[in-house]
Amino acid sequence: MGTRKITRLVVLAVIVLAVGWTFYTAYFKDKTTVQVGKTVPDFVAQQVGGGKVQLSQLKGKAVVLNFWGTYCPPCREEMADLNKASKEFANKDVIILAINVGESEIPVQSFARQYKLDALPLLMDPSRDITRKYQIGEMPSTFFVKADGTLYKHIVGGPMSYKTIQDNMQQIAP
């Protein structure tokens, strides 16, 4: 095959893929997103060390959902501040749930010991079902949820400063 034919085939393939992707996103892709002011999706997750947590059972309390991984440098950087904020807001009906994305419990337990995470509930999402519900791409990804179950703010990326965490937790405190 000549160079021109290969080039034409490559260009044609790119065009077909682009049109296909556009068609897919316009007609088939799930359009439900977690939006400010809307109720966030419910879930049940296994807690490190045992027990399960269901988000809807926490209604009446404000909740911070932090999606993270031990393999994520900005996630590691903000964990100490999240743990500190969890202690500070423990009596103010604001709970932080740190949801690990895609890992097993062993590395998460090791991480918790290494970083002395003694106040931060660590939840597991090994199958990434919760991660898909919340459409997580970049991590860390943090959702500040008001006591009525609606989203106040979503922060993507990090690490968040302690002041950012604290200010947003004060905004959602009941």
Secondary structure, 3 states (H helix, E strand, C coil): CCHHHHHHHHHHHHHHHHHHHHHHHHHCCCCCCCCECCECCCCEEEECCCCEEEHHHHCCCEEEEEEECCCCHHHHHHHHHHHHHHHHCCCCCEEEEEEEECCCHHHHHHHHHHCCCCCCCEEEECCCHHHHHCCCCCCCEEEEECCCCEEEEEEECCCCCHHHHHHHHHHHCC
